[in-house]
């Protein structure tokens, strides 16, 4: 399945979610700028807030793998898809590199959140949380988001994305999923949108803040 744009995909997801959650107190949380474009359509349909969790992925040198991700509160979540033994080996071999990358990632996140859009955990209490991606081919963003949300008392967790890989859907099967298309061979999120225009980060934050103000 291909989509005209991220807005188009967001409207299609919103149609699904509206049937079930139109009367719930929902909060839509985007996992990236592209995801915020998708999530905006869901938030508008559900009359909910829209916000973003800032996540920076850290790659293992020379491997097509991720150590894990840093969230905006400075927490680090290891890639749960790598066995504990293998991860210990990578951490031992690249410990200095990993610590430096963690610091750099957190500094980058702090620069980004200076413009606003930071998740207000108080707004999420007792809400149905809808985590939104524009394409899921890694479990790391979800794992980081779940760690970030642990202190928050939520009503329910839902994950929504226009497209995802088979392994990710298998991994997340215990959570309510709304995925429009599942791919055995995944070519990256941009491949599935005819129009890949994403507003710059400042514009994304303006959209998020506008929706938050509308539904506070």
WOBELVEN-V951536 format. One record per pair of residues at least 12 apart in sequence whose C-alpha atoms are under 7 Angstrom apart, sorted by sequence separation. I is the first residue (numbers start at 1). J is the second residue. D is the distance in Angstrom with one decimal. If there is no record, write none. Layout:
i=I j=J d=D
i=I j=J d=D
//
This chain:
i=57 j=69 d=4.3
i=67 j=79 d=5.5
i=56 j=69 d=5.4
i=57 j=70 d=6.5
i=66 j=79 d=6.4
i=55 j=69 d=6.2
i=56 j=70 d=5.2
i=28 j=43 d=6.1
i=55 j=70 d=5.6
i=56 j=71 d=6.7
i=164 j=179 d=6.8
i=55 j=71 d=4.7
i=163 j=179 d=5.9
i=166 j=182 d=5.9
i=54 j=71 d=5.8
i=55 j=72 d=6.6
i=158 j=175 d=6.6
i=159 j=176 d=6.4
i=160 j=177 d=5.9
i=161 j=178 d=6.5
i=162 j=179 d=5.4
i=163 j=180 d=5.9
i=164 j=181 d=6.6
i=165 j=182 d=5.5
i=166 j=183 d=5.9
i=54 j=72 d=5.4
i=158 j=176 d=5.1
i=159 j=177 d=5.0
i=160 j=178 d=4.6
i=161 j=179 d=5.1
i=162 j=180 d=4.8
i=163 j=181 d=4.8
i=164 j=182 d=5.1
i=165 j=183 d=4.8
i=166 j=184 d=5.6
i=53 j=72 d=6.9
i=158 j=177 d=6.1
i=159 j=178 d=6.3
i=160 j=179 d=5.8
i=161 j=180 d=6.9
i=162 j=181 d=6.3
i=163 j=182 d=5.7
i=164 j=183 d=6.1
i=165 j=184 d=5.9
i=28 j=48 d=6.9
i=27 j=48 d=5.5
i=28 j=49 d=6.1
i=29 j=50 d=5.9
i=30 j=51 d=6.2
i=31 j=52 d=6.0
i=165 j=186 d=6.3
i=26 j=48 d=5.5
i=27 j=49 d=5.2
i=28 j=50 d=4.8
i=29 j=51 d=5.0
i=30 j=52 d=4.6
i=31 j=53 d=5.6
i=27 j=50 d=6.2
i=28 j=51 d=6.3
i=29 j=52 d=5.1
i=30 j=53 d=6.4
i=31 j=54 d=6.8
i=22 j=46 d=5.5
i=29 j=53 d=6.7
i=129 j=154 d=7.0
i=136 j=161 d=6.9
i=128 j=154 d=6.3
i=135 j=161 d=6.0
i=14 j=41 d=6.6
i=18 j=45 d=6.8
i=125 j=152 d=6.0
i=126 j=153 d=5.7
i=127 j=154 d=5.2
i=128 j=155 d=5.0
i=129 j=156 d=6.1
i=130 j=157 d=6.1
i=131 j=158 d=6.2
i=132 j=159 d=6.1
i=133 j=160 d=6.6
i=134 j=161 d=5.6
i=135 j=162 d=6.3
i=136 j=163 d=6.5
i=137 j=164 d=5.8
i=10 j=38 d=4.2
i=14 j=42 d=4.6
i=18 j=46 d=6.3
i=125 j=153 d=5.3
i=126 j=154 d=4.4
i=127 j=155 d=5.1
i=128 j=156 d=4.6
i=129 j=157 d=5.0
i=130 j=158 d=4.7
i=131 j=159 d=4.8
i=132 j=160 d=4.9
i=133 j=161 d=5.0
i=134 j=162 d=6.1
i=135 j=163 d=5.1
i=136 j=164 d=4.5
i=137 j=165 d=5.4
i=9 j=38 d=6.4
i=10 j=39 d=6.1
i=13 j=42 d=6.9
i=125 j=154 d=5.5
i=126 j=155 d=5.0
i=128 j=157 d=6.0
i=129 j=158 d=6.1
i=130 j=159 d=5.6
i=131 j=160 d=6.2
i=132 j=161 d=5.7
i=135 j=164 d=5.6
i=136 j=165 d=6.5
i=139 j=168 d=6.3
i=7 j=37 d=6.1
i=11 j=41 d=5.5
i=124 j=154 d=6.9
i=130 j=160 d=6.8
i=138 j=168 d=6.6
i=6 j=37 d=6.1
i=7 j=38 d=5.4
i=10 j=41 d=5.1
i=11 j=42 d=6.6
i=14 j=45 d=6.2
i=121 j=152 d=6.7
i=137 j=168 d=6.4
i=6 j=38 d=5.2
i=10 j=42 d=6.1
i=70 j=102 d=6.7
i=74 j=106 d=6.1
i=7 j=41 d=6.5
i=72 j=106 d=6.9
i=70 j=105 d=6.7
i=70 j=106 d=6.8
i=72 j=109 d=6.1
i=58 j=101 d=6.8
i=56 j=105 d=5.8
i=135 j=189 d=4.8
i=54 j=109 d=6.4
i=134 j=189 d=6.4
i=79 j=140 d=5.7
i=52 j=117 d=6.4
i=51 j=117 d=6.1
i=52 j=118 d=6.6
i=53 j=119 d=6.4
i=77 j=143 d=6.8
i=51 j=118 d=7.0
i=52 j=119 d=6.1
i=77 j=144 d=5.5
i=51 j=119 d=5.9
i=69 j=140 d=6.5
i=68 j=140 d=5.9
i=69 j=141 d=7.0
i=71 j=144 d=6.5
i=69 j=144 d=6.2
i=55 j=141 d=6.9
i=117 j=205 d=5.4
i=116 j=205 d=6.4
i=117 j=208 d=6.2
i=53 j=145 d=7.0
i=117 j=209 d=6.3
i=39 j=132 d=6.0
i=38 j=134 d=6.5
i=27 j=124 d=6.4
i=35 j=132 d=5.9
i=35 j=133 d=4.6
i=35 j=134 d=4.6
i=27 j=127 d=6.3
i=34 j=134 d=5.9
i=26 j=127 d=5.2
i=27 j=128 d=6.2
i=28 j=129 d=6.1
i=29 j=130 d=6.0
i=30 j=131 d=6.0
i=31 j=132 d=6.2
i=25 j=127 d=5.2
i=26 j=128 d=4.6
i=27 j=129 d=5.1
i=28 j=130 d=4.8
i=29 j=131 d=4.9
i=30 j=132 d=4.8
i=31 j=133 d=5.7
i=25 j=128 d=6.1
i=26 j=129 d=5.9
i=27 j=130 d=6.2
i=28 j=131 d=6.1
i=29 j=132 d=6.0
i=30 j=133 d=6.3
i=24 j=128 d=7.0
i=31 j=141 d=6.8
i=9 j=162 d=5.9
i=51 j=208 d=5.9
i=50 j=208 d=5.6
i=50 j=211 d=6.3
i=49 j=211 d=5.9
i=50 j=212 d=6.3
i=49 j=212 d=5.0
i=34 j=198 d=6.1
i=49 j=215 d=6.0
i=48 j=215 d=6.3
i=33 j=201 d=6.6
i=47 j=215 d=6.8
i=33 j=204 d=6.6
i=1 j=181 d=6.2
i=6 j=193 d=6.8
i=5 j=193 d=5.2
i=3 j=192 d=6.1
i=4 j=193 d=5.7
i=5 j=194 d=6.0
i=2 j=192 d=4.9
i=3 j=193 d=4.9
i=4 j=194 d=5.0
i=5 j=195 d=5.0
i=2 j=193 d=6.0
i=3 j=194 d=6.3
i=4 j=195 d=6.0
i=5 j=196 d=6.5
//
